[in-house]
Amino acid sequence: MMDLRQMKVVVAVADAGRFTAAARRLHVVQSAVSSTVRGLERELGTPLFDRTTHRVALTPAGEAFVPAARAALRAAELAREAVDAVQGQLRGRVTVGTMQGVWAGLHHALAALRAEHPGVVVQLRQAAVADIRQALREGTVDLAVVALDRQHLPDGWTDSCPTWMSRSFSSSGTRTTATRHAVRATSS
């Protein structure tokens, strides 16, 4: 019977375009990825990938399977989050966009978040400010830490103060607004 692990492996191969790259992303050996995909293909009765020596491509069956697998994985994640919310636990994934070297204390803030909420996975994405702003608008980052232009600093602030920007969501999960907030850096 098909399971979420198999779906996760197929999605990783589709995203990576190679079994070896998918194995690296999943932190497993390549043979485990290959056997998982083969087993699922055998169960489904059709190949999900056309394989060459350098690359894999989705078959029509794979093109139909991958979006459904993504939806199933997301539904399982939402079910887990619902139970965790009832139990008062915070879980999920937050992607933070940041400029390289913008805030030397960022790692301390992230470590504190991790200690307080071990179920929250934080991914960092380093890029230029314009790219971070665009990613925030597109929803590929949830929070951004960027440097402010000196001309736009509030009175009494220095140019070493980071700024964070975040997306707001309604209870239905629909993006409603994008907000920007200045955060005064404190040293501990």
N, C-alpha and C positions, 0 to 999 in steps of 0.2 A: 504494500500500500504506500502510495506517495506520501512523503513527509516534507516539513518545512526546510529541513536541512538540504534535501535534494533540490528544492526550489532555489534556495540560497546559492547553491553551487552552480546551477544552470545560469542564474542571473549574473553571477560573478564572471563566468566564462563569456557570456554574451557581452558584458561591459568591457572586459579586458581584451577580448578578441583572440585570446590564446589560453590554453590550459595551464601552462607554466605560470603566466602572469596571474591568473585567477588563483592558483595554488598559493602564490606569494601573498596575495591580498587576504586569503582565508587562513594563512599560517598553517597550511597542511602540505603534504608532499603531493607532487603532480599525479602520481599513480592513484591516490585517493580521489582526486577530482575526476580523473578519467573513468575510474570504476563506478563512481557515483552517477556520472552522466550516462554511461553505458547501461547501468542497471535501470535507470529511469526510462531510457529509450526502449529497453527491452519490455518494461512494464507497459509503456504507452503503445508499443508496437510500431514505432516510427522513429527515424532519426530526428534529432532537434538541431543538429549541426552538420554542415558539410565541412569535412576536414581536409586540409592540405598540409604540407610539411611546414609551412610558415604561419598559417593563419586558420581560424575557423570562422565560418559564416553561418548565420541562422538559416535553416530550411523554412519553407512556409509553415510547417508545424511548429518550429521554434519561434517564428515571428508571432504566432498566435499564442504560444505558451508563455513567453517571457512577460508580457504585460499582465496576464492573469496571475502569474507567479508573484510579480511585484505587488499586485493588489492583495493577494493572500498573505504575503509577508507583512505588509503594512497593517492588514486587519489583525493579524496575530499580535503585532506590536501594540496596536490600539487596545486590544483586549487585555494585554498585560498592564498597560498604563492605567486602564480603568480600575483594575483590581488594586494596583499600587496606590492609586489616588484614594480609594476607599480606606486603605490601610495607612494613609498619610505619608507614603513614600514618594519621593520625587525621582522619576526615571525619564530617560529619553536621550536625545542627541541635540547638542547645540553646536552650531558652526560659528566660530568667531573669525571675522576678517580683521586683519591688522597689518600695519606697515612694519617692516623690519626695524627693530630698535626703537619703536615709538614710546614704549613704556617699559623701563627696566624691571618694574615690579609686577609685570603681568603674570609671570610664572608663580609668584607668591599668591596672587588672587586666584589663579586657576587651581593651585594646590589646596587652598582653603576650601574652594567649591567642591573639589573632589573628596576632601575629608568629610565635609558636611553632607554631601549627597553622592555617595559612591555609585549610585545607579545612573548618574548623568554622565554621558560620554561627551567630552569636549573635543572638537576638531578645530585646528587652527588653519587658516588660509591666509598666507602672506601675499600682498599685492600692493600696487599703487593705489592712492586714495580714490582716483576716478574709477578704477576697477572694483574697489571695495564698495563704493556707493552704488555702482551698477548691480553688483551681486546682491546687495541689500534690497534694491528695488525688485530684482528678479526672484528673490527668495532663496538664493543659493547660500547666503549667510544669514544668520539670525541676529547677530550682534557684531558691531564693528568698533574697533579701537583705533582712532586715527589722530593725527596731530592737527591742531587748528592753525590757520593762518594768523599771524600776529594781529592783523587788522580786525579780526573777528573775535578776539579774546575779550571776555567780560572784564570790567574794571578790577584791578588788583590781582589779576591772574598772570601767571608767567607762561611762556611758550612751552614749558615742560609739562603742562597739565594735559592729560589725555582727554579725548572726547569719546563717548560711546554713542552709537546709533543702534536702534533696534527696530524690528518690525512689530506691529501690534496685530493681534488676532482677535476676532470675535469668538464667542463660545462655539460657533460652528466650524471654526478653523479657517475661516476666510480672512484673507489679509484686508485690513481696513485702512490702516494708516502707516506711515513711516515717521518715526520721531527721532530727534537728535537731542542729546543731553550732554552738557559739559559735566565732567566729574573731576573734582579737585583731588589731585594725587596726595596721598598721605604716606608718610614713612613710619614704619613700625619699629 
